[in-house]
Amino acid sequence: MLTFTTIASLREHLAGCRTSVNPAPTTGFVPTMGALHEGHLELMRRAKNENSLLVVSIFVNPIQFNNIEDLEKYPRLIEQDSKLLETVGCDVLFAPGVNEMYPKPETAQYDFGLLAQVMEGAARPGHFNGVAIVVRKLFEIVEPDKAYFGEKDFQQLAIIQRLVEICHLPVEIVPCAIVREADGLAMSSRNMRLTPQERAVSTRIYQTLIEAVRLTERNNPAALKQWVVNQLAAEPFFAIDYVEIAEDRLLQPIDTWNPETGCLIFVAVFLGKVRLIDNMRIF
């Protein structure tokens, strides 16, 4: 695995890779903020399996954080991460610094309409604009054929798919299923910040989602949403940020079931100082 910290050196290497063989190798790209876990590695295994070249980026993007404390506490484990990348056959790691990515202030503004006005967009103003800026920049640097994103961050995935449409970016976005711990907790870099007691309680999120999907036939969306709120609120360790049942295109709330239209249930809760999100498809 080769590691690059500058845009120029990475571009030079990738250009050489693409001209060294005929036909040119396909590039699979997995952008991350590091603190890698099995969920990330599963994305990488798929990207490696479907492409000739696997490129991974590790960059903690400051402009997508609303909470400065969250940014400061975000784990930075580059040596550990590099060893994990070796195990999945990563060919290239791009690990730039903030000044390399943002030599001057970014002023780009993206309009994602209704998609960015609910759930994470409402809870974290400006977050998705920061995500869009860094993802577009990384796509333009790496020039991947395919980029892989997990469905745990379902709204972010939808935003990136819309970004590709808006900007006519020549990359295929590949959604990948949520990877869970044995007890159901959705894998996340934030999980390592949970205390042992909080980690034990965290499984209630998954258990509640599983039961909610089972109860769909007996409840309309409003009643089911209230049931989920009540279940989560009964756990004193949880502070609910939001619970929503929404269709799967613009992620707008629904008030009736329509099996012909995809829909999911979304939750975001604080467990201590750690904010966890999860979702589960209903139809």
Legacy VTK file of the C-alpha trace (Angstrom):
# vtk DataFile Version 3.0
C-alpha trace
ASCII
DATASET POLYDATA
POINTS 283 float
0.000 0.000 0.000
1.258 3.450 -0.918
0.366 6.490 1.195
0.073 10.018 -0.163
-0.504 13.241 1.763
-0.550 15.718 -1.123
-3.030 16.079 -3.953
-0.294 16.497 -6.575
1.572 13.311 -5.642
-1.639 11.271 -5.523
-2.803 12.524 -8.901
0.592 11.787 -10.438
0.547 8.228 -9.110
-3.019 7.497 -10.200
-2.363 8.949 -13.655
0.589 6.590 -13.970
-1.540 3.622 -12.926
-4.158 4.434 -15.552
-1.664 4.659 -18.411
0.500 1.687 -17.432
-1.919 -1.003 -18.627
-4.510 -1.337 -21.349
-7.406 -1.272 -20.734
-7.007 1.218 -17.896
-7.741 -0.201 -14.435
-11.015 0.695 -12.769
-10.764 2.581 -9.492
-12.937 1.890 -6.463
-12.925 4.615 -3.820
-13.946 4.579 -0.155
-13.780 8.012 1.527
-13.553 7.847 5.335
-12.692 9.950 8.364
-10.609 7.136 9.814
-11.102 5.271 13.097
-11.838 2.343 10.826
-14.074 -0.551 11.833
-15.523 -3.645 10.197
-18.218 -1.570 8.488
-15.567 0.421 6.630
-13.593 -2.718 5.835
-16.649 -4.374 4.302
-17.043 -1.400 1.934
-13.396 -1.762 1.004
-13.615 -5.507 0.396
-16.485 -4.931 -2.000
-14.637 -2.100 -3.741
-11.524 -4.258 -4.043
-13.561 -7.139 -5.437
-15.285 -4.980 -8.049
-12.331 -2.873 -9.220
-8.682 -3.156 -10.214
-7.509 -0.452 -7.824
-8.709 0.363 -4.304
-8.179 3.910 -3.065
-9.136 4.930 0.475
-9.026 8.417 1.943
-8.746 9.317 5.614
-9.594 12.930 6.339
-11.450 14.332 9.335
-13.387 17.048 7.550
-13.716 20.057 9.881
-16.361 21.886 7.850
-19.000 19.186 8.340
-18.914 19.356 12.150
-21.451 21.525 13.953
-19.994 20.792 17.373
-16.357 21.794 17.901
-16.087 19.369 20.834
-17.211 16.533 18.561
-14.498 17.487 16.061
-11.805 17.645 18.724
-12.785 14.280 20.205
-13.109 12.473 16.885
-10.603 9.590 17.075
-7.492 9.883 14.925
-5.797 6.504 14.624
-3.775 6.671 11.422
-1.232 3.980 12.338
-3.911 1.515 13.425
-6.003 2.389 10.381
-3.069 1.827 8.021
-2.588 -1.683 9.378
-6.267 -2.454 8.838
-6.099 -1.147 5.288
-3.261 -3.580 4.560
-5.529 -6.475 5.557
-8.095 -5.656 2.854
-5.530 -5.114 0.121
-5.825 -1.350 -0.120
-3.604 -0.095 -2.929
-3.538 3.620 -2.141
-4.206 5.631 1.014
-4.766 9.369 0.694
-4.322 11.071 4.077
-4.108 14.825 3.554
-3.983 17.553 6.171
-6.545 20.331 6.485
-4.320 22.889 4.759
-3.827 20.543 1.821
-7.557 20.106 1.330
-8.509 23.685 2.157
-5.667 26.053 1.273
-8.257 28.816 1.270
-11.757 29.093 2.778
-14.462 27.156 0.941
-17.461 29.206 -0.171
-19.395 26.689 -2.297
-23.077 26.378 -1.453
-25.251 23.479 -2.589
-29.038 23.424 -2.693
-30.356 19.944 -1.972
-33.900 21.176 -1.406
-36.206 19.137 0.791
-33.643 16.357 1.089
-31.403 18.480 3.306
-34.163 20.050 5.403
-35.175 17.022 7.477
-33.563 14.808 10.124
-29.777 15.274 9.976
-30.189 18.407 7.882
-32.515 19.975 10.451
-30.457 18.795 13.431
-27.081 19.836 12.003
-27.356 23.022 9.895
-24.626 23.272 7.284
-23.497 19.691 7.820
-24.458 18.409 4.392
-22.933 21.377 2.621
-19.639 20.528 4.326
-20.030 16.891 3.299
-20.786 17.865 -0.299
-17.746 20.132 -0.505
-15.291 17.496 0.678
-16.835 14.622 -1.290
-16.850 16.570 -4.547
-13.246 17.625 -3.913
-12.199 14.039 -3.246
-14.014 12.785 -6.347
-12.223 15.376 -8.473
-8.862 14.398 -6.956
-9.228 10.597 -7.128
-11.449 10.385 -10.241
-12.934 7.024 -9.214
-15.136 4.846 -11.370
-17.147 3.758 -8.336
-17.448 5.143 -4.799
-18.831 3.117 -1.908
-20.996 4.445 0.947
-22.787 2.694 3.793
-26.554 2.898 4.270
-26.196 3.634 7.993
-25.763 7.253 6.900
-28.745 6.910 4.577
-29.442 10.620 4.259
-25.796 11.357 3.534
-25.870 8.672 0.839
-28.943 10.322 -0.715
-27.215 13.711 -0.591
-24.136 12.346 -2.350
-26.264 10.692 -5.028
-27.966 14.048 -5.580
-24.587 15.827 -5.637
-23.445 13.543 -8.443
-26.612 14.393 -10.387
-26.360 18.149 -9.802
-22.682 18.381 -10.713
-22.717 15.700 -13.440
-19.842 13.873 -11.770
-18.635 10.785 -13.680
-18.759 8.347 -10.767
-21.130 5.517 -9.845
-22.313 5.626 -6.232
-22.595 2.142 -4.734
-24.835 1.848 -1.626
-23.773 -0.845 0.858
-25.859 -2.450 3.586
-25.407 -1.526 7.251
-22.829 -3.677 9.026
-23.800 -4.465 12.604
-22.168 -5.810 15.717
-23.274 -9.279 16.854
-25.862 -7.652 19.149
-27.251 -5.457 16.375
-25.611 -2.098 17.080
-24.780 -0.362 13.795
-21.007 -0.105 13.483
-19.691 3.434 13.865
-16.422 5.099 14.788
-18.342 6.855 17.547
-19.082 3.549 19.282
-15.586 3.451 20.750
-16.480 6.528 22.817
-19.281 4.702 24.646
-18.691 3.617 28.240
-19.261 -0.108 28.980
-22.647 0.730 30.508
-23.647 2.890 27.543
-22.487 0.203 25.125
-24.741 -2.332 26.858
-27.733 0.020 26.606
-27.050 0.887 22.955
-28.520 -2.409 21.725
-31.984 -1.069 22.578
-31.868 1.007 19.402
-31.655 -2.034 17.138
-34.140 -4.015 19.215
-36.647 -1.168 18.991
-36.262 -0.879 15.214
-36.726 -4.614 14.724
-39.910 -4.591 16.791
-41.190 -1.453 15.057
-40.956 -3.087 11.641
-42.831 -6.096 13.031
-45.602 -3.797 14.322
-46.107 -1.981 11.012
-49.251 -3.900 10.065
-50.991 -2.903 13.318
-50.132 0.810 13.316
-50.269 3.766 10.974
-46.986 5.731 10.591
-47.886 8.308 13.252
-48.777 5.651 15.814
-45.676 3.621 15.039
-43.460 6.674 15.331
-44.973 7.459 18.734
-44.425 3.872 19.841
-40.734 4.115 18.949
-40.430 7.451 20.767
-42.022 5.913 23.858
-39.724 2.887 23.769
-36.575 4.960 23.472
-37.727 7.559 26.010
-38.249 4.767 28.542
-34.480 4.213 28.592
-33.045 6.902 30.923
-29.658 6.817 29.198
-31.186 7.967 25.902
-31.922 11.543 24.857
-33.900 11.437 21.612
-32.819 13.792 18.849
-35.406 12.609 16.338
-37.509 9.659 15.226
-38.937 9.752 11.705
-40.702 7.480 9.255
-40.047 8.689 5.733
-40.119 7.714 2.073
-36.768 6.749 0.591
-36.294 9.370 -2.142
-36.508 12.848 -0.583
-36.865 11.392 2.931
-40.077 13.273 3.617
-42.334 12.077 6.467
-45.277 9.880 5.463
-48.734 9.576 7.047
-50.000 6.455 5.249
-48.385 3.167 4.234
-47.754 2.557 0.556
-45.866 -0.701 -0.087
-45.171 0.449 -3.642
-43.107 3.341 -2.282
-40.020 2.563 -0.260
-39.906 3.848 3.302
-37.639 3.571 6.322
-37.660 4.400 10.000
-34.832 6.657 11.177
-33.621 7.389 14.696
-30.965 9.610 16.239
-30.285 9.495 19.962
-27.691 10.796 22.358
-26.227 8.146 24.615
-24.242 10.144 27.108
-22.268 12.559 24.935
-22.250 10.244 21.926
-24.808 10.750 19.162
-25.869 7.532 17.429
-27.975 7.163 14.298
-29.590 4.104 12.764
-32.299 3.192 10.307
-34.243 0.209 9.080
-36.238 -0.350 5.927
-39.975 -1.028 6.312
-40.816 -1.463 2.619
LINES 1 284
283 0 1 2 3 4 5 6 7 8 9 10 11 12 13 14 15 16 17 18 19 20 21 22 23 24 25 26 27 28 29 30 31 32 33 34 35 36 37 38 39 40 41 42 43 44 45 46 47 48 49 50 51 52 53 54 55 56 57 58 59 60 61 62 63 64 65 66 67 68 69 70 71 72 73 74 75 76 77 78 79 80 81 82 83 84 85 86 87 88 89 90 91 92 93 94 95 96 97 98 99 100 101 102 103 104 105 106 107 108 109 110 111 112 113 114 115 116 117 118 119 120 121 122 123 124 125 126 127 128 129 130 131 132 133 134 135 136 137 138 139 140 141 142 143 144 145 146 147 148 149 150 151 152 153 154 155 156 157 158 159 160 161 162 163 164 165 166 167 168 169 170 171 172 173 174 175 176 177 178 179 180 181 182 183 184 185 186 187 188 189 190 191 192 193 194 195 196 197 198 199 200 201 202 203 204 205 206 207 208 209 210 211 212 213 214 215 216 217 218 219 220 221 222 223 224 225 226 227 228 229 230 231 232 233 234 235 236 237 238 239 240 241 242 243 244 245 246 247 248 249 250 251 252 253 254 255 256 257 258 259 260 261 262 263 264 265 266 267 268 269 270 271 272 273 274 275 276 277 278 279 280 281 282
